[in-house]
Amino acid sequence: MYDSAGEKEWERLERDVRGRVAFEVHRQFLSRYLRPGQHVLEIGAGPGRFTFVLAELGATVDVTDFSDVQLGLNRAHLEGSDAERAIASRSTLDICDTSRFADASFDAVVAYGGPLSYAFENAPDAMTGLLRILKPGGVLVASVMSLLGSWRYFLGGVVEETKLYGDDANDLVFDTGDMRHIGAGHVCQMFRSHEIVDLVHACGGEVLAMSASNWASLGDPELLSELQADPNQWARFVNKEVRACAEPGAVDGGTHLLFAARRRTAA
């Protein structure tokens, strides 16, 4: 699946207005926790959309992905750019096994693109490993697929899947977030925000902040295009959208959940 995604992973955040808003929400959320000179592990880096952002923020980056194909695309996109100088290494990595890294190895770990949503039963081990390799005060910035936001946005598809797989299977997906119950083409684990808080806490961490991606921008695409045509209106809308996505009442309303977490300190 990761190999076959190919360039789609690069295009996903720029092919339409919603994707461009999502990119900005992700970028601004990440920029709150990164400082120049930090050593960052990027997991699920894909073709490099956020590798560029990390380089722009002044990080030194160890780039990893489960897929050799995605790593090759990452190299191809960054080759010859200023961002390539920020890359310390590229290697394959399964988010469920960070054992090759020593404790407290990184100032930050970034896992955008939802790699934790493919860990399934191994999510606790994955989360524990991510928190373990953070330096004291270091931050994990990650995203997962959002259950409630996806259910709302893809409701038409949900109805069609119910016809194919039955009400009981669909109810199980809604109750558990586990797409394996219907065997859909895109099989992943979706989360509610409180489940992420509980998972992080159970693994020895604490959630610092959460955000949806997107929220209002999941609405009328024609209206979004009109707003985008006016630079002033567009800048104002994106600013409001970033703020709205972080509101407690909105964090479950996007297709993805973003969160920042760190290891809990001893009392």
N, C-alpha and C positions, 0 to 999 in steps of 0.2 A: 504493500500500500504506500509506504513512504517513498520508495523508488519511483513508483508510477505517478506520484503527485507532480514530479518534475517541476517545470516552470510555473505550474498553477500556484505553488506556494509563494512564489515571487509576486505573481499578479494579483493574488487574493486581496491585498490591501491597497490596490490602486486601480482595479478595473472598473469601479463604479464609485458614486459619491459616498455611499455607506461605508465602503472599504476605506476611503480616504479619511472619513471621520474616525473610524475605528483605529486607524494608524495613529492619528493625532491623540486620541484618548490613551492608547498604549504608550506613545512616546512621552507624553506629559506625565503620566503616572510613573514611568521608569525614571524620568529626570529628577523626581523628588528624592530618589534614594541613591543616585550615583554621583560620585565626586571624581574630579580629575586625579589621575595617578593610581586609581584603585585597580586591583587584580580581580578580574571577573571570569567566572566559568559560565559560558553560555551553553545551555542544554536544549537540544531540538532547534538548533540555529537555522536549519533549512538553508535556503539560497542566500541568506544574508541581509534581509530587510532590517532586522534590528541589530545585526553586527555593525552596520553602518552607524546606527544611532549610538551604540556603545562607544565606537571609535570617536564620534563627534563629541561625546561627553568626556573624553579624555581617559578612557579605561584601557588597560592592557587585557586582551581577551584570549582565553583558551576556548576555541570554538569546537563544539561537539555536536554530533547528531547520530541517530540510530542508523542512518542510511549513508552509505558511501556515495550514492548518486547525489544526495542533497549536499554533502560536503564538497563534491566536485563542482556543483553549481555555486556554492558559496565562494569557492576559490575563483571561479570564472567571473563572478559579478564584482568581486573586490579587486581582482588583479589589475595593477596599474593605477589604482586609486590611492589617495592619501590614507584611507581607512586600512589598507592592507598592512601598513606599518604598525598598526596597533595589535596585530594578530601574533600571539606568542606561539600558538600551536593549533593544529586541526587533527581531530581523531574521532573515531566512532565511540559512542557511549550509550549504554542503556540506562535510562533514568533510575531504574530499579537497582542498579549496582554501581555505586560510587566508591567502592572499597579501595580502588587504586589510589585514591587521594587521602592524604593524611588529615587528621583532625585539624580544624582551624586553618585551612589552606587558602581561603578566598575571602576578599572583602565583600563580595556579593556573588550571588548565584542568580542567573536569569533563565527562566524556563517558560518563555512565551510560546504561543502556538498550541498550548494544551497538552504537552507530553504526559503530564500526570493523569490525563483522562484516558490513557492507554495502559496504565499500570494495573487497573482493576484490583484484585485481591492483594497485590503487592504494594498498593499505595502507601500503607503505613511504613513499610520498610524503605520505600523511596523517599518519603518525607523525612524520616529519621536520618537517612543518609545525607539529604540536602542540608538539613540543619546542622549536622555534625561537622561538615566541612567548612562552615562559616566561621570566620574569626570572631572573637568577642565584639559585639556591636554590629556585626555584619548582617546584611539583609538578603533574604530570598524574595525575588519579585517574579511572580508566575501567573499563568492563566490556566483556566480549565473551562470545559464546556458547561454552560449554564442550563440546568434542567428547565426551570420555569420560564426563562426568557426564550429558550428554544421552542418549548411547547407552544408558547404564545405566537411566536413569529412564524413557525412552521406548522401551524394548526391544520392547514389544508393537507399537508403531507401526512400528518398524524392521522387524519380521518381516512386517508387512502390506505395507510399501513394497517389501520384497524380492520378494514375490509379484507386485507390479505392475510393477516395473522390472528385476527380475533380480538375481542374485547379483553379477555383475560391477559393475553400477552401484552397488550397496550397498557393495561392497568399496572402490570408488573414494571414496565418501563417507567411509568409515572411515579410509582412508589419507590423504586430503587435507583433510577437513573441509568440502569444498565441496559444498553442497546442490544446486548447479546440475546435478550429475551425475544426479539423479533428477527434477528438475523439480517438486519438491514445492511445495505452496502457499506455505510459508514458506521462501523461498530466502535463505540467508545463509552466511557463512563461520564455521565453528566452529574453535576452537583448542585445542591442548594447552598446558599452562602453559609448557613449555620453548620452544614456538614464540613465545610472547609475549616471553619473556626474549631470545630470539635476535633478534626483530624490533626490540625497543627498542634492543638493543646495536648492531645494524647501522645504526640511524638516529642514533647518537650519544648514546644515553641509557643509563641503568641502572635496573633495577627495584629498588625499595626494599622492597616487600612485596606479597604476593598473598593472596587469600582465595577460597574457594568461596562460592557462594550458591545453594542451601542445601547441607546435608549430612545430618545425622540427621533434620532436619525434612522430608526427602523421603519419609520412611517413613509409618507408619500414621496417617492423618488423624484417625481416631477417638481414638487415644491422644493426639494433639496437642490435640484439643479438650478432653479430660479434664484435661490439664496446664494448659491455658489457663483452665479454670474455677477453678483455685486460684492466686490471685495470687502467693503465695510460691513455689510449685512452678514456675509459669510464668517468673517472673523468674530463678530459678536455672537453668531449662532454657535460656532465651535466652542467658544469660551463658555457659553451657557451649558452646552452639551457635556463638556468635561466636568463641570461643577455638578450638573444634574446626575450624571452617572455615579458620582460618589455619594449621593444622598442615600441614607439607610433604606428609604422606601423604594429606591430604584435599582439597588445593586443586583437583585435577582431578575431584573427586567431585560437584560441584554442576552445576546447569543453566547457571550463569554463572560466569565467572572475573572477579574484581575485581583490579586492580593499581594500584599507585602507582609512578610513575617520574619521573626528573628527567634533565636534561642532564648528561652526564659532564663533569667539570672536567678541564682539561689537567693532565697529570702534572707 
